[in-house]
């Protein structure tokens, strides 16, 4: 790894600014964690594929159900504990304090001039898999509810619950708590109101 020292800068360093910007942009596009990126999609995509083709390939409903549950469980654990932290710098968990109360913790990795941001390719892989697959399981839930295959409803609900929990947790990590969202919205509306007020008063003063 290359390390840049800000204290040892000279005038000649400015000649290589273009090369540094090019290398930084190329690093953002590269996948730094190929194994984590692979398993981020492998378990959840495999569970969907097994659900679609299990009745055509396997004759045992129990074997199909156990396979899908194992894949969904592995996906939930991997996404919650590994891929979210490595690919986008987010993590969430539950902790119990001394009084026995349960608290949900949502964290986002702070980025600075000396810290690496997550690459754009890994971020796209993470959010694409995180959002698309729960939507597919919701479609499966409606199809199982209004069709003859009601026996799959429990498995489909489990898929919606596990992958929806990860989606909700990482959205909370990304955008913050509801209080932060309210303050952001309030400050934005206030700035827009002041801007419109001053823009209307400006022609009257001239």
C-alpha positions as MATLAB code, in Angstrom:
seq = 'XXXXXXXXXXXXXXXXXXXXXXXXXXXXXXXXXXXXXXXXXXXXXXXXXXXXXXXXXXXXXXXXXXXXXXXXXXXXXXXXXXXXXXXXXXXXXXXXXXXXXXXXXXXXXXXXXXXXXXXXXXXXXXXXXXXXXXXXXXXXXXXXXXXXXXXXXXXXXXXXXXXXXXXXXXXXXXXXXXXXXXXXXXXXXXXXXXXXXXXXXXXXXX';
ca = [
       0.000    0.000    0.000;
       1.169    3.500   -0.793;
       1.212    6.069    1.975;
       1.124    9.808    1.373;
       2.690   12.135    3.948;
       1.241   15.628    3.941;
       4.206   17.007    5.919;
       6.744   16.107    3.206;
       5.037   17.888    0.339;
       7.223   19.860   -2.086;
       6.529   21.931   -5.141;
       7.243   18.960   -7.441;
       4.290   17.033   -5.992;
       1.832   19.198   -7.899;
       3.178   17.801  -11.157;
       1.730   14.396  -10.272;
      -1.744   15.542   -9.191;
      -3.316   14.324  -12.428;
      -1.785   10.871  -12.007;
      -2.989   10.667   -8.399;
      -6.544   11.612   -9.384;
      -6.511    8.964  -12.111;
      -5.251    6.290   -9.717;
      -7.856    7.245   -7.106;
     -10.691    7.083   -9.632;
      -9.484    3.716  -10.897;
      -9.336    2.367   -7.331;
     -12.932    3.449   -6.766;
     -14.030    1.421   -9.785;
     -12.123   -1.720   -8.775;
     -13.512   -4.444   -6.542;
     -11.249   -4.625   -3.487;
     -13.136   -7.520   -1.849;
     -14.055  -10.007   -4.593;
     -14.837  -12.853   -2.172;
     -17.174  -10.710   -0.079;
     -18.829   -9.342   -3.227;
     -19.346  -12.884   -4.527;
     -20.917  -14.243   -1.349;
     -23.035  -11.117   -0.953;
     -24.945  -12.242   -4.046;
     -24.331  -16.001   -3.948;
     -26.516  -17.008   -0.998;
     -29.493  -14.806   -1.821;
     -29.474  -15.523   -5.548;
     -29.052  -19.247   -4.863;
     -32.076  -19.219   -2.541;
     -34.191  -17.616   -5.280;
     -32.976  -20.105   -7.903;
     -33.643  -23.087   -5.630;
     -37.147  -21.769   -4.914;
     -37.890  -21.488   -8.640;
     -36.503  -24.846   -9.791;
     -36.809  -27.032   -6.703;
     -40.098  -28.644   -7.742;
     -38.628  -29.479  -11.143;
     -35.359  -30.918   -9.829;
     -36.148  -32.258   -6.364;
     -39.120  -34.413   -5.452;
     -38.878  -33.844   -1.703;
     -40.516  -30.685   -0.395;
     -38.678  -30.995    2.930;
     -35.273  -31.076    1.231;
     -36.127  -27.961   -0.797;
     -37.413  -26.117    2.246;
     -34.357  -26.960    4.365;
     -32.010  -25.915    1.539;
     -33.737  -22.558    1.087;
     -33.785  -21.891    4.844;
     -30.065  -22.669    5.115;
     -29.257  -20.360    2.198;
     -31.389  -17.557    3.655;
     -29.768  -17.973    7.078;
     -26.253  -17.929    5.620;
     -27.172  -14.857    3.588;
     -28.538  -13.017    6.617;
     -25.404  -13.740    8.680;
     -22.952  -12.904    5.880;
     -24.633   -9.649    4.861;
     -25.168   -8.455    8.433;
     -21.702   -9.271    9.788;
     -19.289   -9.259    6.842;
     -20.311   -7.817    3.482;
     -21.937   -4.646    4.811;
     -18.829   -3.754    6.799;
     -16.377   -4.560    4.003;
     -18.225   -3.286    0.929;
     -19.889   -0.072    2.178;
     -18.561    0.482    5.708;
     -21.929    0.003    7.447;
     -22.952   -2.261   10.310;
     -25.883   -2.703   12.679;
     -26.490   -4.910   15.677;
     -28.444   -5.241   18.905;
     -26.964   -4.856   22.366;
     -28.373   -5.185   25.868;
     -27.391   -2.653   28.533;
     -26.884   -3.216   32.248;
     -30.586   -2.645   32.931;
     -31.571   -5.444   30.558;
     -32.941   -3.096   27.883;
     -32.327   -3.918   24.246;
     -30.879   -1.229   21.979;
     -30.354   -1.233   18.221;
     -27.089    0.318   17.068;
     -26.557    1.638   13.534;
     -23.066    2.741   12.512;
     -21.520    4.232    9.415;
     -17.785    4.357    8.787;
     -16.438    7.903    8.863;
     -14.460    8.907    5.812;
     -11.654   11.416    5.808;
      -8.611   12.486    3.807;
      -6.547    9.643    5.258;
      -9.226    6.948    4.976;
     -10.379    5.016    1.934;
     -13.887    5.380    0.663;
     -15.752    2.322   -0.543;
     -15.400    1.637   -4.245;
     -18.299    2.470   -6.534;
     -18.395   -1.054   -7.975;
     -18.696   -2.677   -4.543;
     -21.311   -0.155   -3.463;
     -23.434   -0.888   -6.525;
     -23.146   -4.638   -5.999;
     -24.109   -4.288   -2.353;
     -27.156   -2.059   -2.780;
     -28.382   -3.796   -5.939;
     -28.442   -7.174   -4.213;
     -29.764   -5.741   -0.959;
     -32.776   -4.014   -2.568;
     -33.636   -6.291   -5.496;
     -33.833   -9.645   -3.710;
     -36.341   -8.610   -0.989;
     -38.595   -7.224   -3.723;
     -38.457  -10.599   -5.476;
     -39.384  -12.381   -2.238;
     -42.341  -10.034   -1.772;
     -43.524  -10.994   -5.266;
     -43.112  -14.658   -4.314;
     -45.188  -14.038   -1.174;
     -48.107  -12.596   -3.133;
     -47.913  -15.377   -5.716;
     -47.870  -18.037   -2.985;
     -50.727  -16.363   -1.133;
     -53.056  -16.177   -4.134;
     -52.099  -19.497   -5.731;
     -52.299  -23.175   -4.946;
     -48.735  -23.301   -3.514;
     -49.707  -22.153   -0.029;
     -47.240  -24.685    1.411;
     -44.406  -22.336    0.361;
     -45.880  -19.367    2.219;
     -43.882  -19.977    5.424;
     -40.598  -20.205    3.490;
     -41.383  -17.078    1.484;
     -42.318  -15.116    4.612;
     -38.994  -16.157    6.147;
     -37.185  -14.845    3.059;
     -39.018  -11.524    3.240;
     -38.326  -11.228    6.976;
     -34.594  -12.016    6.919;
     -33.700  -10.012    3.835;
     -36.082   -7.204    4.770;
     -34.406   -6.936    8.180;
     -31.006   -6.456    6.558;
     -32.433   -3.914    4.129;
     -34.054   -1.926    6.937;
     -30.931   -2.055    9.098;
     -28.588   -0.809    6.386;
     -30.984    1.929    5.296;
     -30.974    3.123    8.910;
     -27.174    3.048    8.869;
     -27.064    4.993    5.618;
     -29.577    7.763    6.274;
     -29.487    7.900   10.083;
     -32.302    8.031   12.576;
     -35.702    9.547   11.977;
     -34.711   12.518   14.134;
     -31.824   13.313   11.813;
     -34.074   13.023    8.783;
     -36.589   15.382   10.365;
     -33.920   17.975   11.140;
     -32.530   17.735    7.611;
     -35.977   18.164    6.083;
     -36.773   21.079    8.392;
     -33.526   22.893    7.607;
     -34.022   22.310    3.874;
     -37.588   23.670    3.908;
     -36.456   26.634    6.003;
     -33.655   27.495    3.590;
     -36.007   27.216    0.633;
     -38.530   29.510    2.345;
     -35.878   32.125    3.115;
     -34.522   31.955   -0.422;
     -37.961   32.520   -1.924;
     -38.639   35.366    0.524;
     -35.423   37.216   -0.317;
     -35.888   36.646   -4.040;
     -39.313   38.292   -3.880;
     -38.098   41.244   -1.810;
     -35.078   41.951   -3.990;
     -37.001   43.464   -7.002;
     -39.138   45.568   -4.667;
     -36.053   47.185   -3.069;
     -34.499   47.988   -6.481;
];
